[in-house]
Amino acid sequence: MLNTDNQYDTMGEKWVIENVETPAARILGEGVRTNHDGISFKSKNSTSIENIE
């Protein structure tokens, strides 16, 4: 798929974030992404959402 949105590397990534990750995150009460970027932070383990710094 061609990229026509500068917030995502590919339109496939946009589709997965909007149609798979976001609905699952909302059901689970997790945060949602609006682009392909993110913010790095140290946490206690790979499933933690708490910043330890």
N, C-alpha and C positions, 0 to 999 in steps of 0.2 A: 504494500500500500504506500502511496506517495504521502509525504508529509506536507500537510497544508495548515498546520497549527504549530506555531513556534514554541508552545509550552511542552511539547512532546517530541521525542526523537523520531517516532514513527506513528502513523495513525493506528497501527495495531496496539501499541502501548496505550494510546488514548482509549481505545475501545475496552481493553482489559481493565484499566483503572475505573472507567465510568460504568461498565456493565458487570464486572465481577467483584473487584476489590471494594468499591464504594458501597454497593448494597450489603455485602458481607460485613464490612466495618460498621455500618449503621445498625445492623441487627445485633452485633456484638458490643455496641457502645464504644467503639474505637474511633480514633480520628480518621479523617478522610483526606486523600490527596487531590489537589486540583491541577497538578501538572506532574511531570516526570522527575522533578527535582526533589530534594529532601534536605533535611538538616541533620548533620552528624552530631551525636552526643554520646558520652560514655554512660553505660548502664551496667547493672550487675550481671545480666545475662542476655541472651539473644531474644527473649520474649518480653523483657521488661520494657515499660514505657517511661520509667522514672530516671531522670538525669541524676547521676551520682556526684557531679562536680558542684 
